Amino acid sequence: NIFLCLNMRVLCVAEKPSASKKIAGVLSDSHFATSNTGDQHVKNYEFTYNLSTGPASFVMTCLKGHLMELAFDGPINKDWNNYAIDDLFHTPVTKTISGYHVPIADNIKQQVRRADVLFIWTDCDREGEAIGGDVADLCRHVKPNIQVWRAHFSSMQPAAIHRAAQNHVPLDMKQVEAVRARSELDLRIGAAFTRLQTIQLRSHFDPADRPVLSYGSCQFPTLGFVVDRYQLVENFIPEDFWKITMTHEQQREGSDNQPIKTTFNWRRKHLFDQWDCFILFEICYNVKIATVTKVQSKQTSKWKPLPLTTVEMQKVACRVLGLSGSHIMTIAEDLYTRGLISYPRTETDQFERGFDFMTLIGHQIQDRNWGEHAQVLRDGEFEQPRFGTNNDKAHPPIHPTAYDVTLTGDHKRVYEFIVRRFLGCCWKNAIGHETTVEVKMDTEFFDAKGLVILEKNYLEVYTYDKWSGNEIPEFHEGDQFVPDSLNMEAGKTTAPKFLTESDLIGLMEKNEIGTDATIAEHIQKVIDRKYVYKEGTYFKPLTLGTALVLGYNQVGLEASLSKPQLRRSMEADLKEICNGNKTFEQVRRNSLAQYREMFDILKVNFSRIEQSMRTNFNMQDDRSHGGSGTSRNHGNGNRGAGRGRGTDSAPTRGRGGTRARGRGRGRGQRGRGA
């Protein structure tokens, strides 16, 4: 409860300098006094603010991200040689303030001595809650009875900031405990496996260039996805197939224009036996006439997109804007701090009832590119957005909160994407008319589809979605025609493509590797560690990444450390802490036991990883040469192309005029005149 105090002093702590200044400006109406601290980027802003109990003295300051870091107690923290690696699973850990955070912490300790209330203004997500918990611990160490408030807000708009200031809530200690569990597990598991593989494999690298072979329980499944797809592509062997194709041209009714050409698709799609396909082709060829057996005509819709979540923003924006997920998130966070969009870390894809759409749509009318579409929505075309299945109960879907004509470069592109997505959500579905025609030649069926767009609706503004189709002439059941072309064509199956960042984000989301807030960071880490590189829009593993993953897969672990099962289980347990169904200690103990079991098996079978390194790096065993081997291609190459990639993606056209009945010889093409 807010208590009465004539001269109540409130210490506010934001997560970063830009947020601190923005919030102070809103609460003080830009009337604040500024003082310096021991960090040149961190300022203290002093002002008076009217709470429901009356005026109070506010000091707004900030952090620069995480205030504390977790580390092992004693020399084992940095000494890799004189302690058993197994000890890392149980040796005590401590939170410490180090480096440039010390003057920031000193400032907070100094300010809290004069404060009655600590008001946490960190980002409103699980990580921000944990940072707030660290600040509260620091302040309670100085002033044990300090009262702690938490501000909850989803945008930097003045109304949201004032609402948060007047309606404080307690810190969510369940979220704090979940992050603390994850931090300790990541430290212990990461340190143990990193030291094991680095120490065991260091003899395989040049002494002058021995890397730390980092392991992370999110990092390695992410790498595993890239390697798995790479192996699938490289080991792909194309297969020949054959298919029957048919086209028919028909004059538009009452028109002198060019006739409409309709392509019919064989219902069997293709066959892998040339002779079987040839027999069916001969049957069709001898029948000569195709009969229309079914015509279906109906109105169809292309659904407008769901409201925007963090993962969806990264997946789609990566694809349509050609930017990396980490870059998109950096820009989105900056747009949020500027007050232009809502909080960009959310799993929610449904707007609450009573959400004020019209005001936000109205902000966009002034834009020369999409303003007319916003006006159309205001003039009566507005329709409630689709109601998704996810609500994190913390933040609404990502949406624009203000307009800024001064944006340039990638900031403008990301902002435009968010605006167009929001406006598209508020429009109607696109409407089309679809016609499906089925024809038969003896035993074989062929289908053709036509689509006419009647109302583009949301597609007018959400230009990233495409919807098109071919016009087909009018057919009726019982109609008969002689195809203009009837061919038997050959083709080859093609390999799957390498993973794009959008694909990788989708796999990580599906397998619960990381959270909406961390997925982009994990992808960037495997690049920084030189396990993976990006070639154009595709991810490919470097030799080191391939060697490690294949080695882990050969160890025979029940849940390979390059697969998602263990991390997915951990993420589910962390959510259970947030929901109050499990405790910090239960999750910590269970996850450590699972990884410790894998660790013990790995130690006994580590020779398989060494063999994978030798195989993939083409190394010689050190023991036979009396020295350390130099790793070839470390961080800059793959082993070269594997077997056929199937790059001939379009089926090749068969040679005409062959009716040979010998098995496997004839390609049989038949063309017919109109």
C-alpha positions in Angstrom: 0.0 0.0 0.0 1.1 3.6 -0.7 1.8 5.1 2.7 1.4 8.8 3.7 4.7 10.7 4.1 5.0 14.4 3.9 8.4 14.3 2.2 8.3 10.8 0.7 11.3 10.1 -1.5 11.1 7.6 -4.3 14.1 6.1 -6.0 13.2 5.0 -9.5 15.6 2.6 -11.4 15.2 2.0 -15.1 17.1 -0.6 -17.2 19.1 1.7 -19.5 19.9 5.4 -19.8 17.6 6.2 -22.7 14.6 4.7 -20.8 15.5 6.6 -17.7 15.6 10.0 -19.4 12.3 9.2 -21.3 10.4 8.2 -18.2 11.7 11.1 -16.2 10.7 13.5 -18.9 7.2 12.1 -19.0 6.7 12.1 -15.2 8.2 15.6 -14.7 6.7 17.1 -17.8 10.4 17.7 -18.8 11.1 19.7 -15.6 13.8 17.9 -13.8 17.2 18.6 -12.3 20.1 16.5 -13.6 23.2 15.4 -11.7 26.1 13.2 -12.7 27.2 9.8 -11.3 30.3 7.8 -11.4 29.3 6.5 -14.9 29.3 9.1 -17.6 26.2 7.7 -19.3 24.1 7.3 -16.1 22.4 10.4 -14.8 20.2 11.1 -11.8 17.0 13.1 -12.6 15.2 14.8 -9.7 11.7 16.1 -9.8 8.4 16.2 -7.9 5.6 13.9 -8.9 2.0 13.8 -7.6 1.0 10.4 -6.4 -2.5 9.6 -5.3 -1.4 10.5 -1.7 0.1 13.8 -2.7 3.5 15.1 -4.0 6.6 13.0 -3.6 10.3 13.6 -4.4 11.4 11.3 -7.2 15.0 10.5 -8.3 15.2 8.6 -11.6 18.4 6.7 -12.3 19.3 3.6 -14.3 21.4 0.6 -14.9 23.1 -0.5 -18.1 21.5 -3.9 -18.4 22.3 -6.6 -15.9 23.7 -5.3 -12.6 25.1 -8.6 -11.3 26.7 -11.7 -12.8 26.8 -15.2 -11.5 30.2 -16.8 -11.0 31.8 -19.7 -9.2 33.3 -19.1 -5.8 37.1 -19.1 -5.5 39.8 -20.0 -7.9 37.8 -22.6 -9.8 36.1 -19.8 -11.5 39.1 -19.2 -13.7 41.5 -22.1 -13.0 40.8 -24.8 -15.6 43.8 -27.0 -14.7 43.7 -27.7 -10.9 40.1 -28.6 -10.3 38.0 -31.5 -11.5 35.5 -30.4 -14.1 32.8 -32.4 -12.3 33.0 -29.9 -9.4 31.4 -27.3 -11.6 28.0 -29.1 -11.1 28.0 -28.4 -7.3 30.6 -25.9 -6.3 29.0 -22.8 -4.7 28.1 -19.8 -6.9 27.8 -16.1 -6.0 26.4 -13.0 -7.6 28.9 -10.3 -8.0 29.0 -6.7 -9.3 32.0 -6.2 -11.5 33.6 -3.9 -14.0 31.7 -0.9 -15.2 28.7 -1.8 -13.0 30.5 -0.9 -9.8 29.9 2.9 -10.1 26.3 2.3 -11.1 25.8 0.1 -8.0 27.5 2.7 -5.8 25.1 5.4 -7.1 22.1 3.3 -6.3 23.4 2.5 -2.8 24.0 6.2 -2.2 20.6 7.2 -3.4 18.6 4.5 -1.6 20.0 5.7 1.8 17.7 8.8 1.4 14.7 6.9 -0.1 11.6 5.6 1.4 10.6 3.6 -1.7 12.4 1.7 -4.4 10.4 1.9 -7.7 11.6 -0.6 -10.3 11.2 0.6 -13.9 13.1 -2.2 -15.8 11.7 -3.8 -18.9 8.5 -5.7 -18.2 9.6 -9.2 -19.1 11.1 -12.2 -17.2 14.6 -10.8 -17.6 13.6 -7.3 -16.5 11.9 -8.8 -13.4 15.1 -10.6 -12.5 17.1 -7.4 -12.9 14.7 -5.7 -10.7 15.1 -8.4 -8.1 18.9 -7.8 -8.1 18.4 -4.1 -7.6 16.0 -4.8 -4.7 18.5 -7.2 -3.1 21.2 -4.5 -3.4 19.0 -1.9 -1.8 17.8 -4.1 1.0 21.4 -4.8 1.9 21.8 -1.0 2.5 18.3 -0.4 3.8 16.6 -3.6 4.9 13.1 -2.1 5.3 12.9 -0.3 2.0 9.5 -0.7 0.3 9.7 -2.0 -3.2 7.3 -1.1 -6.0 7.2 -2.4 -9.6 6.0 -0.3 -12.5 4.2 -2.3 -15.2 4.0 -0.7 -18.7 3.8 -1.9 -22.3 4.8 1.3 -24.1 6.6 4.6 -23.5 3.6 6.7 -24.3 2.8 9.2 -21.5 -0.5 7.7 -20.6 1.1 4.3 -20.1 3.9 5.8 -18.0 1.6 7.8 -15.8 -0.7 4.7 -15.4 2.3 2.6 -14.3 3.4 5.3 -11.8 0.0 5.5 -10.2 -0.7 1.7 -10.1 2.4 0.0 -8.9 2.5 -3.8 -8.3 4.9 -6.1 -6.4 7.8 -7.7 -8.0 6.9 -11.1 -9.5 9.3 -13.3 -7.5 8.3 -16.4 -9.4 9.7 -14.9 -12.6 12.7 -13.7 -10.6 13.3 -17.3 -9.4 12.8 -18.7 -12.9 15.6 -16.5 -14.3 17.9 -17.2 -11.4 17.4 -21.0 -12.0 18.1 -20.5 -15.7 21.2 -18.4 -15.0 22.7 -21.0 -12.6 21.9 -23.9 -14.9 23.4 -22.1 -17.9 26.5 -21.3 -15.9 27.1 -24.8 -14.6 26.2 -26.7 -17.7 27.9 -24.3 -20.0 31.1 -24.2 -18.0 31.3 -28.0 -17.5 30.8 -29.0 -21.1 32.9 -26.0 -22.4 35.9 -27.0 -20.3 35.5 -30.7 -21.1 35.5 -30.3 -24.9 38.1 -27.5 -24.9 40.6 -29.4 -22.7 40.0 -32.8 -24.5 40.3 -31.3 -28.0 42.9 -28.7 -27.6 45.7 -30.9 -28.8 44.0 -30.9 -32.2 44.7 -27.2 -32.7 47.8 -25.2 -33.3 49.2 -24.1 -29.8 49.1 -20.5 -31.1 45.5 -20.7 -32.1 43.6 -22.9 -29.6 40.0 -21.7 -29.3 37.7 -22.0 -26.4 35.1 -24.5 -27.7 32.0 -23.0 -26.1 29.0 -25.1 -25.2 25.6 -23.8 -24.4 22.4 -25.7 -23.9 20.5 -23.4 -26.4 23.6 -22.8 -28.5 24.2 -26.4 -29.5 20.7 -27.4 -30.4 20.7 -24.3 -32.6 23.9 -25.5 -34.2 22.4 -28.9 -34.5 19.5 -27.7 -36.6 22.0 -26.1 -39.0 24.2 -29.2 -39.3 21.2 -31.5 -39.6 19.9 -29.6 -42.6 23.4 -29.3 -44.1 23.8 -33.0 -43.9 20.4 -33.6 -45.4 21.3 -31.4 -48.4 24.9 -32.7 -48.9 23.9 -36.4 -48.6 20.9 -36.0 -50.9 20.8 -38.3 -54.0 18.5 -37.1 -56.7 16.0 -39.5 -58.2 14.6 -39.5 -61.7 10.9 -39.3 -62.0 8.4 -39.0 -64.9 5.0 -37.2 -65.1 2.3 -36.4 -67.6 1.4 -32.8 -68.4 -1.5 -31.4 -70.2 -2.5 -28.0 -71.5 -5.6 -26.6 -73.2 -6.3 -23.3 -74.9 -9.7 -21.8 -75.1 -10.9 -18.5 -76.5 -12.4 -16.0 -74.1 -16.2 -15.9 -74.6 -17.2 -12.9 -76.7 -13.6 -11.6 -77.0 -11.1 -11.3 -79.7 -8.2 -11.4 -77.2 -5.6 -14.1 -76.9 -7.0 -17.4 -75.8 -6.6 -18.5 -72.2 -4.1 -21.3 -71.7 -5.0 -23.7 -68.9 -2.4 -26.1 -67.4 -3.7 -29.3 -65.9 -1.8 -31.1 -63.2 -1.7 -34.9 -63.1 -3.3 -36.2 -59.9 -0.6 -38.8 -59.4 1.9 -35.9 -59.6 4.8 -38.1 -60.8 6.1 -41.7 -60.9 9.5 -43.1 -60.2 9.1 -45.9 -62.8 9.5 -44.7 -66.3 7.8 -47.7 -67.9 4.7 -47.4 -65.6 4.4 -43.7 -66.5 4.8 -44.5 -70.2 2.0 -47.0 -70.1 -0.3 -44.5 -68.5 0.8 -41.9 -71.0 0.0 -44.2 -73.9 -3.5 -44.8 -72.5 -4.1 -41.1 -72.4 -2.6 -40.6 -75.8 -4.8 -43.2 -77.4 -8.0 -41.8 -75.7 -7.3 -38.5 -77.3 -10.2 -36.7 -75.6 -10.4 -35.3 -72.1 -13.8 -35.2 -70.4 -14.7 -32.6 -67.7 -16.0 -34.7 -64.7 -16.3 -32.0 -62.0 -16.4 -28.2 -61.8 -16.4 -26.5 -58.4 -16.7 -22.8 -58.1 -16.7 -21.0 -54.7 -15.8 -17.9 -52.9 -12.6 -18.2 -50.9 -10.6 -16.0 -48.5 -7.0 -15.3 -47.7 -6.9 -14.6 -44.0 -5.4 -11.5 -42.7 -2.4 -12.0 -40.4 -2.6 -12.5 -36.7 -1.5 -9.7 -34.4 2.3 -9.5 -34.2 4.4 -11.4 -31.6 8.2 -11.2 -31.1 9.0 -14.5 -32.8 6.6 -13.8 -35.7 8.2 -10.3 -36.2 11.7 -11.9 -36.4 10.6 -14.7 -38.7 8.7 -12.6 -41.2 10.9 -9.5 -41.0 14.0 -11.6 -41.6 12.4 -12.9 -44.7 10.8 -9.8 -46.2 13.4 -7.2 -45.1 16.5 -9.3 -45.4 17.7 -8.3 -41.9 19.1 -10.5 -39.1 16.9 -11.3 -36.1 19.3 -9.6 -33.7 19.4 -6.4 -35.8 15.6 -6.4 -36.0 15.4 -6.7 -32.2 17.9 -4.0 -31.6 15.9 -1.6 -33.8 12.6 -2.7 -32.2 13.9 -2.0 -28.8 15.1 1.5 -29.9 11.7 2.2 -31.5 10.1 1.2 -28.2 12.3 3.4 -26.1 11.5 6.3 -28.5 7.8 5.7 -27.8 7.0 4.7 -31.3 5.9 1.0 -30.8 4.7 -1.1 -27.9 7.0 -3.4 -25.9 8.7 -5.7 -28.6 9.1 -8.8 -26.4 5.7 -10.5 -26.2 4.1 -13.9 -27.0 0.6 -12.4 -27.2 -1.3 -12.6 -30.5 -4.7 -11.2 -29.3 -5.8 -7.7 -28.4 -7.9 -7.2 -25.3 -11.5 -6.1 -25.6 -11.7 -2.4 -25.4 -8.4 -1.8 -27.1 -8.3 1.7 -28.6 -7.6 0.9 -32.2 -9.0 4.1 -33.8 -6.6 6.5 -32.0 -3.6 4.4 -33.1 -4.9 4.1 -36.7 -5.5 7.8 -36.7 -1.8 8.5 -36.0 -0.9 6.9 -39.3 -3.2 8.9 -41.6 -0.5 11.6 -42.1 1.9 9.1 -43.8 2.1 9.5 -47.6 2.7 5.8 -48.2 0.1 4.1 -46.0 -2.0 7.0 -44.7 -4.8 6.6 -47.2 -5.2 3.0 -46.0 -5.4 4.1 -42.4 -8.1 6.6 -43.5 -10.1 3.8 -45.2 -10.1 1.9 -42.0 -11.2 5.0 -40.1 -14.0 5.5 -42.7 -15.7 2.2 -42.0 -13.5 -0.7 -43.3 -12.1 -1.5 -39.8 -12.7 -5.0 -38.6 -11.6 -6.5 -35.3 -8.2 -8.3 -35.6 -8.2 -12.1 -35.4 -8.0 -13.5 -31.9 -5.0 -15.7 -31.6 -4.3 -18.5 -29.1 -1.5 -16.9 -27.0 -1.7 -14.4 -24.2 1.3 -13.9 -21.9 -0.8 -11.7 -19.7 2.0 -9.1 -19.7 2.0 -7.2 -23.0 -0.3 -6.7 -26.0 0.8 -7.7 -29.5 3.5 -5.4 -31.0 1.8 -2.3 -32.5 2.7 1.3 -33.4 2.0 3.8 -30.6 3.0 7.0 -32.3 4.1 8.4 -35.7 7.5 9.8 -36.6 8.3 11.1 -40.1 12.0 11.5 -39.4 12.9 7.7 -39.3 15.4 6.6 -41.9 17.2 3.4 -43.0 16.5 0.1 -41.3 14.6 1.9 -38.5 12.1 3.2 -41.0 11.8 -0.3 -42.7 11.2 -2.1 -39.4 8.7 0.6 -38.2 6.9 0.4 -41.6 6.6 -3.4 -41.3 5.1 -3.1 -37.8 2.6 -0.4 -39.0 1.6 -2.3 -42.1 1.1 -5.5 -40.1 -1.1 -3.6 -37.5 -3.2 -1.9 -40.2 -3.5 -5.3 -42.1 -4.8 -6.9 -38.9 -7.5 -4.3 -38.6 -8.8 -4.8 -42.2 -10.9 -7.5 -43.7 -9.7 -10.8 -45.2 -9.0 -10.7 -48.9 -11.8 -12.2 -51.0 -11.4 -14.3 -54.1 -13.3 -16.6 -56.4 -11.8 -20.0 -56.9 -12.6 -22.5 -59.6 -11.4 -26.1 -59.7 -11.8 -28.2 -62.8 -11.3 -32.0 -62.9 -10.9 -33.8 -66.2 -10.4 -37.5 -67.0 -8.7 -39.4 -69.7 -9.5 -43.1 -69.3 -8.1 -44.0 -65.8 -6.2 -40.8 -65.3 -7.4 -37.6 -63.7 -6.0 -34.1 -64.1 -6.9 -30.9 -62.2 -6.6 -27.2 -62.9 -7.3 -24.3 -60.5 -8.2 -20.7 -61.3 -8.4 -17.7 -58.9 -9.8 -14.2 -59.4 -9.2 -11.7 -56.6 -12.4 -9.8 -55.9 -11.4 -7.7 -52.9 -7.8 -7.2 -51.9 -8.7 -5.7 -48.5 -5.8 -6.2 -46.1 -3.5 -6.9 -49.0 -3.8 -3.3 -50.0 -1.6 -2.3 -47.0 0.1 -5.5 -45.9 2.2 -5.7 -49.1 4.4 -8.5 -47.8 1.7 -11.1 -48.4 1.1 -12.2 -52.0 -2.1 -13.9 -53.4 -2.5 -14.6 -57.0 -3.8 -17.2 -59.4 -4.4 -18.0 -63.0 -7.5 -17.1 -64.8 -9.2 -20.2 -66.4 -12.0 -20.2 -69.0 -15.5 -21.4 -68.2 -15.9 -25.2 -68.1 -19.0 -27.4 -67.5 -19.4 -30.9 -66.4 -19.5 -33.2 -69.5 -17.5 -30.9 -71.7 -15.0 -32.6 -73.9 -11.9 -31.3 -75.6 -8.7 -32.4 -77.3 -5.7 -31.2 -75.3 -3.4 -28.8 -77.1 -0.4 -30.6 -75.6 -0.1 -33.9 -73.8 3.5 -34.7 -72.8 5.4 -37.2 -70.8 8.2 -35.3 -69.1 11.2 -36.3 -67.0 12.5 -34.5 -63.9 14.7 -35.1 -60.8 13.9 -34.8 -57.2 15.6 -31.8 -55.6 17.4 -31.4 -52.3 15.8 -29.3 -49.6 17.3 -25.9 -49.2 19.7 -24.8 -46.5 18.1 -23.1 -43.5 17.3 -19.4 -43.7 17.2 -17.4 -40.5 13.4 -17.4 -40.7 13.5 -21.2 -41.0 15.9 -21.5 -38.1 13.8 -19.2 -35.9 10.8 -21.3 -36.7 12.6 -24.5 -35.7 13.8 -22.9 -32.4 10.3 -21.7 -31.6 8.7 -25.1 -32.4 11.3 -27.0 -30.3 11.2 -24.4 -27.5 14.9 -23.5 -27.7 15.3 -20.1 -26.0 12.5 -17.6 -25.6 11.1 -14.9 -27.8 13.6 -12.6 -26.1 16.7 -14.8 -26.6 16.3 -16.6 -29.9 18.1 -14.0 -31.9 21.0 -14.0 -29.4 21.5 -17.7 -29.6 21.7 -17.5 -33.4 24.2 -14.7 -33.2 26.3 -16.8 -30.7 26.8 -19.7 -33.0 28.0 -17.3 -35.7 30.3 -15.5 -33.2 31.7 -18.9 -32.0 32.6 -19.7 -35.6 30.4 -22.8 -35.6 28.1 -21.4 -38.4 28.3 -18.8 -41.1 25.8 -17.1 -43.3 26.1 -17.4 -47.1 23.6 -15.0 -48.6 20.4 -15.8 -46.8 21.3 -19.3 -45.9 23.1 -20.8 -42.8 25.8 -23.4 -43.2 28.0 -25.0 -40.6 31.7 -24.4 -40.5 33.9 -27.5 -40.2 34.3 -27.2 -36.5 30.5 -27.0 -35.9 29.9 -30.0 -38.1 32.6 -32.0 -36.4 31.3 -31.3 -32.9 27.7 -32.0 -33.7 28.4 -35.3 -35.6 30.7 -36.3 -32.7 28.0 -35.7 -30.1 25.5 -37.6 -32.2 27.8 -40.6 -32.3 28.3 -40.8 -28.5 25.0 -42.6 -28.1 23.4 -40.3 -25.5 19.7 -40.9 -24.9 19.2 -37.2 -25.6 22.0 -35.9 -27.8 23.4 -32.6 -26.6 23.0 -31.2 -30.1 19.3 -32.1 -30.1 16.5 -30.0 -28.4 15.0 -32.4 -26.0 16.9 -31.5 -22.8 16.7 -27.8 -23.3 13.0 -28.0 -24.2 12.4 -29.9 -20.9 14.3 -27.2 -19.0 12.3 -24.4 -20.6 9.1 -26.1 -19.7 10.3 -26.4 -16.1 11.1 -22.7 -16.0 7.6 -21.9 -17.1 6.4 -24.1 -14.3 8.3 -21.9 -11.8 6.6 -18.9 -13.2 3.2 -20.6 -12.9 3.9 -21.5 -9.3 3.8 -25.3 -9.9 7.6 -26.0 -9.3 10.2 -24.4 -7.1 13.6 -23.1 -8.0 15.3 -26.0 -6.2 13.2 -28.7 -7.9 14.0 -27.4 -11.3 17.7 -26.8 -10.5 18.1 -30.3 -9.1 16.3 -32.1 -11.9 18.0 -30.3 -14.8 21.5 -30.7 -13.2 20.8 -34.4 -12.7 19.9 -34.8 -16.4 22.9 -33.0 -17.7 25.2 -34.6 -15.2 24.2 -38.0 -16.5 24.9 -36.9 -20.1 28.3 -35.5 -18.9 29.4 -38.7 -17.3 28.5 -40.7 -20.4 30.3 -38.2 -22.6 33.5 -38.4 -20.6 33.7 -42.2 -21.1 32.9 -41.9 -24.8 34.7 -38.7 -25.7 37.0 -40.6 -28.1 34.1 -40.6 -30.5 34.1 -36.8 -30.6 37.9 -36.9 -31.1 37.4 -39.3 -34.0 34.8 -37.0 -35.5 37.2 -34.1 -35.3 39.9 -36.1 -37.0 37.5 -37.3 -39.7 36.1 -33.9 -40.4 39.4 -32.0 -40.1 41.3 -34.7 -41.9 43.8 -34.8 -39.0 46.5 -37.2 -38.0 46.4 -38.7 -34.5 48.8 -36.7 -32.3 50.2 -39.8 -30.7 51.6 -41.1 -33.9 53.3 -37.8 -34.7 54.6 -36.8 -31.3 53.1 -33.4 -31.5 50.0 -31.3 -31.7 48.0 -31.4 -34.9 47.0 -28.2 -36.6 43.3 -27.9 -37.3 42.6 -27.3 -41.0 39.8 -25.0 -42.0 39.1 -24.0 -38.4 36.3 -21.4 -38.6 36.5 -20.9 -42.3 35.5 -23.8 -44.4 33.5 -27.0 -45.0 34.5 -30.3 -46.4 33.3 -29.5 -49.8 30.3 -30.6 -51.8 28.6 -33.9 -51.0 26.6 -36.0 -53.4 24.1 -34.7 -55.8 22.3 -31.6 -54.6 19.5 -31.9 -57.2 19.9 -28.4 -58.5 18.0 -29.2 -61.6 14.7 -28.2 -59.9 12.6 -27.9 -63.0 11.6 -31.2 -64.6 13.3 -31.5 -67.9 11.1 -31.8 -70.9 10.9 -35.1 -72.6 12.1 -35.7 -76.2 9.2 -35.7 -78.6 8.1 -38.4 -81.0 9.3 -41.5 -79.2 6.9 -44.4 -78.8 9.4 -47.1 -78.1 7.9 -49.7 -75.8 11.3 -51.0 -74.5 11.4 -50.6 -70.7 13.1 -47.5 -69.6 13.7 -46.1 -73.1 10.8 -44.0 -74.4 10.2 -40.4 -73.1 7.1 -40.1 -75.2 5.9 -36.6 -76.0 2.7 -36.0 -77.9 1.5 -32.7 -79.1 -1.9 -32.1 -80.6 -3.2 -29.4 -82.7 -6.2 -27.3 -81.8 
